[in-house]
């Protein structure tokens, strides 16, 4: 073996009578490649992009370039299904069942979301009791918790503690669903998005109260203390306490309850009740309708008021339908807030518009 002067390329020496031609010098490769596309050249102009080696191939799908985290068990959507920047698929309106890869992905995932809804609701009851007993101990009311709970107008600290504790469980169940059987992006998985069109929810909420009033009108004379649930929520609150309870009722309750009932529970039911294929069909329509009815019924039952069950369940079905059609929770939250605001205003009106 030998080397030519001035070259790093090895050449084969001749052996015997056979002449082996020596390798020539290597071609003159450029010593400094062009800067990357993002780096500006010294002349002030952007350097040219490198040529596309395989122009006939389609661009990689978003999941291949880190655009989104594919949920557990989800086949990646076909390339081009969701053009544009990563995350566009999460911002599109419409039924989530029509979106490739939307969570929950499989019927099993949907069943797990329903299970997490049960866990979250039970957890909320436990946390609520813990908050109540904790505040009762601070206020020196530990021995009166049972009597306060059965009172027709419990104090505002009792109402606030029970609501906040319940919301901890509801939100925790939704978080578990996103982490265990979703993309771990809670806002995108549950559809917590708003649009200007969601202001239509104000009319939906007010109209819902009007429809409920018409529904109960023939029976109102035979129902004893129809407004007992509302009075129990705000009856003992006065002044600043009433303002706090009103904010919790009009702002807090709509957000956390919609995240739980329409973001977690309804999506889990809809996926569990419908075929795996994403194509619209009669079976899918029946499954979605069943999910709407079950979600509304559970929404009414969760409030624990037998007399108001029909009205609350009916309004819950309306909210579930809105959630399915928009694929978001924005209009639901606005509708729910308006529905509750009408009740708060009615209580304030019954007091002569005075907070005491």
Short mmCIF file of the C-alpha atoms (twelve columns), coordinates in Angstrom:
data_MODEL
# 
_entry.id   MODEL 
# 
loop_
_atom_site.group_PDB 
_atom_site.id 
_atom_site.type_symbol 
_atom_site.label_atom_id 
_atom_site.label_alt_id 
_atom_site.label_comp_id 
_atom_site.label_asym_id 
_atom_site.label_seq_id 
_atom_site.Cartn_x 
_atom_site.Cartn_y 
_atom_site.Cartn_z 
_atom_site.pdbx_PDB_model_num 
ATOM 1   C CA . UNK A 1   0.000   0.000  0.000   1 
ATOM 2   C CA . UNK A 2   1.274   3.469  -0.785  1 
ATOM 3   C CA . UNK A 3   -0.009  7.014  -0.915  1 
ATOM 4   C CA . UNK A 4   0.441   9.649  -3.588  1 
ATOM 5   C CA . UNK A 5   2.009   12.873 -2.538  1 
ATOM 6   C CA . UNK A 6   -0.464  15.586 -1.779  1 
ATOM 7   C CA . UNK A 7   -3.404  13.162 -1.588  1 
ATOM 8   C CA . UNK A 8   -5.063  11.279 1.265   1 
ATOM 9   C CA . UNK A 9   -6.452  8.601  -1.024  1 
ATOM 10  C CA . UNK A 10  -4.819  5.175  -0.768  1 
ATOM 11  C CA . UNK A 11  -3.605  3.536  -4.026  1 
ATOM 12  C CA . UNK A 12  -2.906  -0.086 -4.815  1 
ATOM 13  C CA . UNK A 13  0.676   -0.904 -5.796  1 
ATOM 14  C CA . UNK A 14  1.171   -3.173 -8.839  1 
ATOM 15  C CA . UNK A 15  1.615   -6.859 -8.113  1 
ATOM 16  C CA . UNK A 16  3.241   -9.206 -10.566 1 
ATOM 17  C CA . UNK A 17  2.657   -8.478 -14.192 1 
ATOM 18  C CA . UNK A 18  -0.808  -6.982 -13.650 1 
ATOM 19  C CA . UNK A 19  -1.019  -3.223 -13.643 1 
ATOM 20  C CA . UNK A 20  -3.644  -1.853 -11.276 1 
ATOM 21  C CA . UNK A 21  -4.414  1.753  -12.104 1 
ATOM 22  C CA . UNK A 22  -4.057  4.087  -9.182  1 
ATOM 23  C CA . UNK A 23  -7.134  5.962  -7.958  1 
ATOM 24  C CA . UNK A 24  -7.229  9.571  -8.954  1 
ATOM 25  C CA . UNK A 25  -7.683  12.466 -6.579  1 
ATOM 26  C CA . UNK A 26  -11.173 12.955 -5.114  1 
ATOM 27  C CA . UNK A 27  -13.527 15.398 -6.742  1 
ATOM 28  C CA . UNK A 28  -13.397 18.978 -5.580  1 
ATOM 29  C CA . UNK A 29  -16.228 19.086 -3.004  1 
ATOM 30  C CA . UNK A 30  -17.213 22.492 -1.597  1 
ATOM 31  C CA . UNK A 31  -15.397 23.209 1.614   1 
ATOM 32  C CA . UNK A 32  -18.234 25.163 3.239   1 
ATOM 33  C CA . UNK A 33  -21.863 24.291 2.607   1 
ATOM 34  C CA . UNK A 34  -24.590 26.887 2.294   1 
ATOM 35  C CA . UNK A 35  -25.951 28.139 5.623   1 
ATOM 36  C CA . UNK A 36  -29.286 26.730 6.789   1 
ATOM 37  C CA . UNK A 37  -32.418 28.375 5.457   1 
ATOM 38  C CA . UNK A 38  -32.960 30.281 8.687   1 
ATOM 39  C CA . UNK A 39  -29.474 31.818 8.735   1 
ATOM 40  C CA . UNK A 40  -29.097 35.080 6.794   1 
ATOM 41  C CA . UNK A 41  -26.135 35.477 4.478   1 
ATOM 42  C CA . UNK A 42  -23.534 38.180 4.878   1 
ATOM 43  C CA . UNK A 43  -24.991 40.032 1.915   1 
ATOM 44  C CA . UNK A 44  -28.211 40.638 3.819   1 
ATOM 45  C CA . UNK A 45  -30.292 38.255 1.710   1 
ATOM 46  C CA . UNK A 46  -31.642 34.915 2.937   1 
ATOM 47  C CA . UNK A 47  -29.623 31.983 1.709   1 
ATOM 48  C CA . UNK A 48  -31.319 29.707 -0.818  1 
ATOM 49  C CA . UNK A 49  -33.169 26.682 0.514   1 
ATOM 50  C CA . UNK A 50  -31.665 23.275 -0.248  1 
ATOM 51  C CA . UNK A 51  -33.274 21.429 -3.145  1 
ATOM 52  C CA . UNK A 52  -36.087 18.970 -2.443  1 
ATOM 53  C CA . UNK A 53  -34.664 15.528 -3.073  1 
ATOM 54  C CA . UNK A 54  -37.977 13.741 -3.546  1 
ATOM 55  C CA . UNK A 55  -40.540 16.247 -4.823  1 
ATOM 56  C CA . UNK A 56  -43.000 13.499 -5.757  1 
ATOM 57  C CA . UNK A 57  -43.501 12.405 -2.139  1 
ATOM 58  C CA . UNK A 58  -46.261 14.046 -0.010  1 
ATOM 59  C CA . UNK A 59  -45.220 16.164 2.972   1 
ATOM 60  C CA . UNK A 60  -45.004 14.379 6.323   1 
ATOM 61  C CA . UNK A 61  -48.165 14.439 8.454   1 
ATOM 62  C CA . UNK A 62  -48.233 16.595 11.602  1 
ATOM 63  C CA . UNK A 63  -47.796 13.615 13.924  1 
ATOM 64  C CA . UNK A 64  -44.513 12.740 12.229  1 
ATOM 65  C CA . UNK A 65  -43.015 16.168 12.862  1 
ATOM 66  C CA . UNK A 66  -44.083 16.647 16.453  1 
ATOM 67  C CA . UNK A 67  -47.209 18.626 15.581  1 
ATOM 68  C CA . UNK A 68  -49.324 16.718 18.079  1 
ATOM 69  C CA . UNK A 69  -49.032 13.802 20.449  1 
ATOM 70  C CA . UNK A 70  -51.020 10.849 19.187  1 
ATOM 71  C CA . UNK A 71  -53.300 9.580  21.961  1 
ATOM 72  C CA . UNK A 72  -52.989 6.089  23.249  1 
ATOM 73  C CA . UNK A 73  -54.070 3.536  20.661  1 
ATOM 74  C CA . UNK A 74  -54.824 6.146  18.016  1 
ATOM 75  C CA . UNK A 75  -53.786 5.501  14.421  1 
ATOM 76  C CA . UNK A 76  -52.202 8.624  12.966  1 
ATOM 77  C CA . UNK A 77  -54.531 10.592 10.692  1 
ATOM 78  C CA . UNK A 78  -53.744 10.522 6.985   1 
ATOM 79  C CA . UNK A 79  -51.429 13.176 5.652   1 
ATOM 80  C CA . UNK A 80  -53.252 16.315 4.671   1 
ATOM 81  C CA . UNK A 81  -56.333 15.592 6.800   1 
ATOM 82  C CA . UNK A 82  -55.636 18.649 8.915   1 
ATOM 83  C CA . UNK A 83  -53.569 21.074 6.838   1 
ATOM 84  C CA . UNK A 84  -52.007 24.116 8.341   1 
ATOM 85  C CA . UNK A 85  -50.061 24.661 11.533  1 
ATOM 86  C CA . UNK A 86  -50.101 21.949 14.225  1 
ATOM 87  C CA . UNK A 87  -53.159 22.290 16.425  1 
ATOM 88  C CA . UNK A 88  -55.597 23.314 13.677  1 
ATOM 89  C CA . UNK A 89  -57.453 20.058 14.152  1 
ATOM 90  C CA . UNK A 90  -58.157 21.042 17.767  1 
ATOM 91  C CA . UNK A 91  -59.514 24.440 16.762  1 
ATOM 92  C CA . UNK A 92  -62.003 23.227 14.171  1 
ATOM 93  C CA . UNK A 93  -65.693 23.299 15.075  1 
ATOM 94  C CA . UNK A 94  -68.011 20.371 14.542  1 
ATOM 95  C CA . UNK A 95  -68.700 16.961 16.119  1 
ATOM 96  C CA . UNK A 96  -65.556 15.517 17.645  1 
ATOM 97  C CA . UNK A 97  -66.502 12.110 16.229  1 
ATOM 98  C CA . UNK A 98  -65.736 13.490 12.754  1 
ATOM 99  C CA . UNK A 99  -62.167 14.464 13.650  1 
ATOM 100 C CA . UNK A 100 -59.427 11.884 12.993  1 
ATOM 101 C CA . UNK A 101 -57.625 11.061 16.212  1 
ATOM 102 C CA . UNK A 102 -59.951 13.091 18.462  1 
ATOM 103 C CA . UNK A 103 -60.041 11.785 22.009  1 
ATOM 104 C CA . UNK A 104 -61.389 9.580  23.387  1 
ATOM 105 C CA . UNK A 105 -60.289 7.515  20.401  1 
ATOM 106 C CA . UNK A 106 -61.717 4.042  20.997  1 
ATOM 107 C CA . UNK A 107 -64.870 2.759  22.641  1 
ATOM 108 C CA . UNK A 108 -62.703 1.427  25.441  1 
ATOM 109 C CA . UNK A 109 -61.244 4.892  25.964  1 
ATOM 110 C CA . UNK A 110 -64.772 6.284  26.099  1 
ATOM 111 C CA . UNK A 111 -65.712 3.765  28.783  1 
ATOM 112 C CA . UNK A 112 -62.638 4.763  30.786  1 
ATOM 113 C CA . UNK A 113 -63.657 8.429  30.550  1 
ATOM 114 C CA . UNK A 114 -67.070 7.510  31.954  1 
ATOM 115 C CA . UNK A 115 -65.321 5.627  34.766  1 
ATOM 116 C CA . UNK A 116 -63.202 8.676  35.535  1 
ATOM 117 C CA . UNK A 117 -66.406 10.731 35.642  1 
ATOM 118 C CA . UNK A 118 -67.760 8.440  38.362  1 
ATOM 119 C CA . UNK A 119 -64.457 8.633  40.250  1 
ATOM 120 C CA . UNK A 120 -64.385 12.426 39.941  1 
ATOM 121 C CA . UNK A 121 -67.936 12.840 41.205  1 
ATOM 122 C CA . UNK A 122 -67.314 10.617 44.258  1 
ATOM 123 C CA . UNK A 123 -64.017 12.391 44.896  1 
ATOM 124 C CA . UNK A 124 -65.833 15.720 44.778  1 
ATOM 125 C CA . UNK A 125 -68.255 14.599 47.475  1 
ATOM 126 C CA . UNK A 126 -65.390 13.489 49.712  1 
ATOM 127 C CA . UNK A 127 -63.381 16.673 49.190  1 
ATOM 128 C CA . UNK A 128 -66.504 18.750 49.788  1 
ATOM 129 C CA . UNK A 129 -67.085 17.057 53.140  1 
ATOM 130 C CA . UNK A 130 -63.440 17.584 54.062  1 
ATOM 131 C CA . UNK A 131 -63.703 21.287 53.269  1 
ATOM 132 C CA . UNK A 132 -66.949 21.591 55.252  1 
ATOM 133 C CA . UNK A 133 -65.540 19.921 58.351  1 
ATOM 134 C CA . UNK A 134 -62.314 21.872 58.046  1 
ATOM 135 C CA . UNK A 135 -64.121 25.213 57.943  1 
ATOM 136 C CA . UNK A 136 -66.525 24.091 60.662  1 
ATOM 137 C CA . UNK A 137 -63.543 23.358 62.903  1 
ATOM 138 C CA . UNK A 138 -62.046 26.773 62.223  1 
ATOM 139 C CA . UNK A 139 -65.373 28.482 62.960  1 
ATOM 140 C CA . UNK A 140 -66.117 26.354 66.015  1 
ATOM 141 C CA . UNK A 141 -69.105 24.672 64.352  1 
ATOM 142 C CA . UNK A 142 -67.847 21.068 64.243  1 
ATOM 143 C CA . UNK A 143 -70.698 19.746 66.364  1 
ATOM 144 C CA . UNK A 144 -73.381 21.382 64.199  1 
ATOM 145 C CA . UNK A 145 -72.402 20.162 60.738  1 
ATOM 146 C CA . UNK A 146 -75.286 17.679 60.486  1 
ATOM 147 C CA . UNK A 147 -77.845 20.261 61.604  1 
ATOM 148 C CA . UNK A 148 -76.443 22.844 59.203  1 
ATOM 149 C CA . UNK A 149 -76.507 20.395 56.298  1 
ATOM 150 C CA . UNK A 150 -80.205 19.639 56.860  1 
ATOM 151 C CA . UNK A 151 -81.181 23.292 57.310  1 
ATOM 152 C CA . UNK A 152 -83.360 24.906 54.661  1 
ATOM 153 C CA . UNK A 153 -80.999 27.881 54.458  1 
ATOM 154 C CA . UNK A 154 -77.423 26.864 55.409  1 
ATOM 155 C CA . UNK A 155 -74.809 29.613 55.879  1 
ATOM 156 C CA . UNK A 156 -72.763 30.779 52.917  1 
ATOM 157 C CA . UNK A 157 -69.531 29.233 54.222  1 
ATOM 158 C CA . UNK A 158 -71.192 25.812 54.113  1 
ATOM 159 C CA . UNK A 159 -72.472 26.355 50.561  1 
ATOM 160 C CA . UNK A 160 -69.131 27.697 49.332  1 
ATOM 161 C CA . UNK A 161 -67.105 24.850 50.846  1 
ATOM 162 C CA . UNK A 162 -69.377 22.173 49.393  1 
ATOM 163 C CA . UNK A 163 -69.318 23.750 45.923  1 
ATOM 164 C CA . UNK A 164 -65.547 24.242 45.771  1 
ATOM 165 C CA . UNK A 165 -64.913 20.729 47.093  1 
ATOM 166 C CA . UNK A 166 -67.239 19.255 44.491  1 
ATOM 167 C CA . UNK A 167 -65.512 21.184 41.705  1 
ATOM 168 C CA . UNK A 168 -62.122 19.831 42.772  1 
ATOM 169 C CA . UNK A 169 -63.398 16.316 42.126  1 
ATOM 170 C CA . UNK A 170 -65.153 17.201 38.861  1 
ATOM 171 C CA . UNK A 171 -62.083 18.892 37.445  1 
ATOM 172 C CA . UNK A 172 -59.861 16.104 38.750  1 
ATOM 173 C CA . UNK A 173 -61.892 13.492 36.863  1 
ATOM 174 C CA . UNK A 174 -61.573 15.489 33.642  1 
ATOM 175 C CA . UNK A 175 -57.832 15.860 34.181  1 
ATOM 176 C CA . UNK A 176 -57.448 12.124 34.711  1 
ATOM 177 C CA . UNK A 177 -59.286 11.402 31.473  1 
ATOM 178 C CA . UNK A 178 -56.993 13.716 29.506  1 
ATOM 179 C CA . UNK A 179 -53.829 12.313 31.079  1 
ATOM 180 C CA . UNK A 180 -54.690 8.610  30.984  1 
ATOM 181 C CA . UNK A 181 -56.654 8.328  27.713  1 
ATOM 182 C CA . UNK A 182 -56.040 11.601 25.906  1 
ATOM 183 C CA . UNK A 183 -53.239 13.800 24.638  1 
ATOM 184 C CA . UNK A 184 -52.581 15.355 28.067  1 
ATOM 185 C CA . UNK A 185 -53.680 18.704 26.693  1 
ATOM 186 C CA . UNK A 186 -56.743 19.333 28.830  1 
ATOM 187 C CA . UNK A 187 -58.002 22.392 26.991  1 
ATOM 188 C CA . UNK A 188 -57.805 20.731 23.563  1 
ATOM 189 C CA . UNK A 189 -59.099 17.329 24.713  1 
ATOM 190 C CA . UNK A 190 -62.200 18.767 26.381  1 
ATOM 191 C CA . UNK A 191 -62.823 21.542 23.848  1 
ATOM 192 C CA . UNK A 192 -62.538 24.519 26.211  1 
ATOM 193 C CA . UNK A 193 -62.715 27.170 23.515  1 
ATOM 194 C CA . UNK A 194 -64.841 30.252 22.914  1 
ATOM 195 C CA . UNK A 195 -66.081 32.005 19.774  1 
ATOM 196 C CA . UNK A 196 -68.017 35.272 19.384  1 
ATOM 197 C CA . UNK A 197 -71.014 33.181 18.258  1 
ATOM 198 C CA . UNK A 198 -71.128 31.718 21.772  1 
ATOM 199 C CA . UNK A 199 -72.948 34.857 22.925  1 
ATOM 200 C CA . UNK A 200 -76.021 33.175 21.469  1 
ATOM 201 C CA . UNK A 201 -75.860 31.147 24.660  1 
ATOM 202 C CA . UNK A 202 -77.280 34.121 26.561  1 
ATOM 203 C CA . UNK A 203 -80.569 33.709 24.714  1 
ATOM 204 C CA . UNK A 204 -80.395 29.924 25.134  1 
ATOM 205 C CA . UNK A 205 -79.975 30.196 28.896  1 
ATOM 206 C CA . UNK A 206 -82.775 32.721 29.339  1 
ATOM 207 C CA . UNK A 207 -84.991 30.738 26.979  1 
ATOM 208 C CA . UNK A 208 -84.241 27.593 28.964  1 
ATOM 209 C CA . UNK A 209 -85.586 29.182 32.121  1 
ATOM 210 C CA . UNK A 210 -88.714 30.315 30.266  1 
ATOM 211 C CA . UNK A 211 -89.308 26.792 28.894  1 
ATOM 212 C CA . UNK A 212 -88.827 25.245 32.347  1 
ATOM 213 C CA . UNK A 213 -91.310 27.723 33.822  1 
ATOM 214 C CA . UNK A 214 -93.864 26.840 31.132  1 
ATOM 215 C CA . UNK A 215 -93.217 23.135 31.712  1 
ATOM 216 C CA . UNK A 216 -93.991 23.419 35.438  1 
ATOM 217 C CA . UNK A 217 -96.825 25.966 35.127  1 
ATOM 218 C CA . UNK A 218 -99.670 23.367 35.193  1 
ATOM 219 C CA . UNK A 219 -98.250 21.756 38.346  1 
ATOM 220 C CA . UNK A 220 -96.819 24.704 40.252  1 
ATOM 221 C CA . UNK A 221 -99.861 24.971 42.550  1 
ATOM 222 C CA . UNK A 222 -99.423 21.353 43.583  1 
ATOM 223 C CA . UNK A 223 -95.684 21.547 44.235  1 
ATOM 224 C CA . UNK A 224 -94.779 22.496 47.756  1 
ATOM 225 C CA . UNK A 225 -91.880 24.921 48.127  1 
ATOM 226 C CA . UNK A 226 -90.781 24.722 44.489  1 
ATOM 227 C CA . UNK A 227 -87.970 27.244 45.038  1 
ATOM 228 C CA . UNK A 228 -86.476 25.356 47.992  1 
ATOM 229 C CA . UNK A 229 -83.252 24.351 46.151  1 
ATOM 230 C CA . UNK A 230 -82.546 27.932 45.101  1 
ATOM 231 C CA . UNK A 231 -83.298 29.258 48.573  1 
ATOM 232 C CA . UNK A 232 -81.023 26.625 50.090  1 
ATOM 233 C CA . UNK A 233 -78.213 27.804 47.842  1 
ATOM 234 C CA . UNK A 234 -78.540 31.539 48.524  1 
ATOM 235 C CA . UNK A 235 -81.234 32.010 51.173  1 
ATOM 236 C CA . UNK A 236 -78.938 32.675 54.118  1 
ATOM 237 C CA . UNK A 237 -76.415 34.736 52.136  1 
ATOM 238 C CA . UNK A 238 -76.503 38.516 52.612  1 
ATOM 239 C CA . UNK A 239 -74.354 41.417 51.521  1 
ATOM 240 C CA . UNK A 240 -70.872 40.322 50.511  1 
ATOM 241 C CA . UNK A 241 -71.754 36.677 51.158  1 
ATOM 242 C CA . UNK A 242 -74.551 36.876 48.603  1 
ATOM 243 C CA . UNK A 243 -72.170 38.389 46.055  1 
ATOM 244 C CA . UNK A 244 -69.681 35.541 46.585  1 
ATOM 245 C CA . UNK A 245 -72.379 32.866 46.242  1 
ATOM 246 C CA . UNK A 246 -73.733 34.613 43.141  1 
ATOM 247 C CA . UNK A 247 -70.274 34.591 41.532  1 
ATOM 248 C CA . UNK A 248 -69.796 30.919 42.369  1 
ATOM 249 C CA . UNK A 249 -73.212 30.133 40.922  1 
ATOM 250 C CA . UNK A 250 -72.964 32.183 37.734  1 
ATOM 251 C CA . UNK A 251 -69.258 31.776 36.950  1 
ATOM 252 C CA . UNK A 252 -67.805 28.791 38.801  1 
ATOM 253 C CA . UNK A 253 -70.630 26.275 38.483  1 
ATOM 254 C CA . UNK A 254 -71.112 26.660 34.697  1 
ATOM 255 C CA . UNK A 255 -67.400 26.246 33.987  1 
ATOM 256 C CA . UNK A 256 -66.657 23.227 36.167  1 
ATOM 257 C CA . UNK A 257 -69.946 21.462 35.499  1 
ATOM 258 C CA . UNK A 258 -69.624 21.868 31.727  1 
ATOM 259 C CA . UNK A 259 -66.028 20.646 31.761  1 
ATOM 260 C CA . UNK A 260 -67.215 17.583 33.661  1 
ATOM 261 C CA . UNK A 261 -70.648 16.781 32.211  1 
ATOM 262 C CA . UNK A 262 -70.146 17.817 28.589  1 
ATOM 263 C CA . UNK A 263 -66.350 17.729 28.292  1 
ATOM 264 C CA . UNK A 264 -65.643 14.430 30.054  1 
ATOM 265 C CA . UNK A 265 -68.881 12.506 30.600  1 
ATOM 266 C CA . UNK A 266 -70.694 13.247 27.351  1 
ATOM 267 C CA . UNK A 267 -67.643 12.632 25.170  1 
ATOM 268 C CA . UNK A 268 -67.020 9.345  26.960  1 
ATOM 269 C CA . UNK A 269 -70.652 8.272  26.505  1 
ATOM 270 C CA . UNK A 270 -70.756 9.351  22.852  1 
ATOM 271 C CA . UNK A 271 -67.620 7.387  21.992  1 
ATOM 272 C CA . UNK A 272 -68.687 4.341  24.016  1 
ATOM 273 C CA . UNK A 273 -72.157 4.248  22.416  1 
ATOM 274 C CA . UNK A 274 -71.095 4.724  18.784  1 
ATOM 275 C CA . UNK A 275 -69.343 2.419  16.275  1 
ATOM 276 C CA . UNK A 276 -65.567 2.597  15.970  1 
ATOM 277 C CA . UNK A 277 -65.716 3.735  12.351  1 
ATOM 278 C CA . UNK A 278 -65.877 7.490  11.952  1 
ATOM 279 C CA . UNK A 279 -68.422 7.398  9.152   1 
ATOM 280 C CA . UNK A 280 -71.885 8.856  9.895   1 
ATOM 281 C CA . UNK A 281 -74.519 6.148  10.093  1 
ATOM 282 C CA . UNK A 282 -77.853 5.323  11.669  1 
ATOM 283 C CA . UNK A 283 -76.083 3.466  14.472  1 
ATOM 284 C CA . UNK A 284 -73.947 6.478  15.215  1 
ATOM 285 C CA . UNK A 285 -76.995 8.755  15.295  1 
ATOM 286 C CA . UNK A 286 -78.711 6.434  17.776  1 
ATOM 287 C CA . UNK A 287 -75.564 6.249  19.887  1 
ATOM 288 C CA . UNK A 288 -75.177 10.042 20.025  1 
ATOM 289 C CA . UNK A 289 -78.875 10.465 20.885  1 
ATOM 290 C CA . UNK A 290 -78.517 7.927  23.706  1 
ATOM 291 C CA . UNK A 291 -75.442 9.755  25.013  1 
ATOM 292 C CA . UNK A 292 -77.347 13.064 25.014  1 
ATOM 293 C CA . UNK A 293 -80.269 11.564 26.964  1 
ATOM 294 C CA . UNK A 294 -78.058 9.772  29.506  1 
ATOM 295 C CA . UNK A 295 -75.849 12.824 30.007  1 
ATOM 296 C CA . UNK A 296 -78.860 15.066 30.595  1 
ATOM 297 C CA . UNK A 297 -80.450 12.604 33.015  1 
ATOM 298 C CA . UNK A 298 -77.238 12.260 35.028  1 
ATOM 299 C CA . UNK A 299 -76.878 16.046 35.055  1 
ATOM 300 C CA . UNK A 300 -80.342 16.347 36.594  1 
ATOM 301 C CA . UNK A 301 -79.773 13.544 39.097  1 
ATOM 302 C CA . UNK A 302 -76.436 14.994 40.216  1 
ATOM 303 C CA . UNK A 303 -78.230 18.062 41.611  1 
ATOM 304 C CA . UNK A 304 -80.174 15.860 44.014  1 
ATOM 305 C CA . UNK A 305 -83.515 17.641 43.558  1 
ATOM 306 C CA . UNK A 306 -86.373 15.321 42.589  1 
ATOM 307 C CA . UNK A 307 -88.904 18.073 41.850  1 
ATOM 308 C CA . UNK A 308 -86.544 19.956 39.524  1 
ATOM 309 C CA . UNK A 309 -85.199 16.777 37.908  1 
ATOM 310 C CA . UNK A 310 -87.240 17.047 34.697  1 
ATOM 311 C CA . UNK A 311 -86.285 20.677 34.054  1 
ATOM 312 C CA . UNK A 312 -82.606 20.184 34.838  1 
ATOM 313 C CA . UNK A 313 -82.391 16.995 32.786  1 
ATOM 314 C CA . UNK A 314 -84.066 18.664 29.805  1 
ATOM 315 C CA . UNK A 315 -81.700 21.623 29.949  1 
ATOM 316 C CA . UNK A 316 -78.758 19.228 30.320  1 
ATOM 317 C CA . UNK A 317 -79.800 17.481 27.108  1 
ATOM 318 C CA . UNK A 318 -79.884 20.827 25.316  1 
ATOM 319 C CA . UNK A 319 -76.367 21.563 26.530  1 
ATOM 320 C CA . UNK A 320 -75.156 18.129 25.428  1 
ATOM 321 C CA . UNK A 321 -76.605 18.662 21.952  1 
ATOM 322 C CA . UNK A 322 -74.917 22.068 21.688  1 
ATOM 323 C CA . UNK A 323 -71.621 20.555 22.769  1 
ATOM 324 C CA . UNK A 324 -71.879 17.827 20.152  1 
ATOM 325 C CA . UNK A 325 -72.747 20.187 17.302  1 
ATOM 326 C CA . UNK A 326 -70.082 22.798 18.083  1 
ATOM 327 C CA . UNK A 327 -67.393 20.443 19.373  1 
ATOM 328 C CA . UNK A 328 -66.637 23.056 22.040  1 
ATOM 329 C CA . UNK A 329 -67.765 24.080 25.510  1 
ATOM 330 C CA . UNK A 330 -67.915 27.839 24.965  1 
ATOM 331 C CA . UNK A 331 -71.592 28.117 24.074  1 
ATOM 332 C CA . UNK A 332 -72.459 25.596 26.786  1 
ATOM 333 C CA . UNK A 333 -70.736 27.635 29.476  1 
ATOM 334 C CA . UNK A 334 -72.405 30.876 28.356  1 
ATOM 335 C CA . UNK A 335 -75.831 29.177 28.225  1 
ATOM 336 C CA . UNK A 336 -75.351 27.579 31.640  1 
ATOM 337 C CA . UNK A 337 -74.181 30.873 33.146  1 
ATOM 338 C CA . UNK A 338 -77.201 32.712 31.748  1 
ATOM 339 C CA . UNK A 339 -79.547 29.999 33.043  1 
ATOM 340 C CA . UNK A 340 -78.111 30.340 36.561  1 
ATOM 341 C CA . UNK A 341 -78.025 34.137 36.350  1 
ATOM 342 C CA . UNK A 342 -81.778 34.239 35.792  1 
ATOM 343 C CA . UNK A 343 -82.283 32.298 39.029  1 
ATOM 344 C CA . UNK A 344 -79.962 34.634 40.960  1 
ATOM 345 C CA . UNK A 345 -81.712 37.716 39.576  1 
ATOM 346 C CA . UNK A 346 -85.088 36.211 40.517  1 
ATOM 347 C CA . UNK A 347 -83.920 35.757 44.112  1 
ATOM 348 C CA . UNK A 348 -82.595 39.290 44.218  1 
ATOM 349 C CA . UNK A 349 -85.901 40.551 42.834  1 
ATOM 350 C CA . UNK A 350 -87.843 38.644 45.497  1 
ATOM 351 C CA . UNK A 351 -85.811 40.588 48.091  1 
ATOM 352 C CA . UNK A 352 -86.773 43.863 46.523  1 
ATOM 353 C CA . UNK A 353 -83.402 44.197 44.818  1 
ATOM 354 C CA . UNK A 354 -81.630 44.642 48.160  1 
ATOM 355 C CA . UNK A 355 -78.629 42.568 49.269  1 
ATOM 356 C CA . UNK A 356 -79.323 43.365 52.929  1 
# 
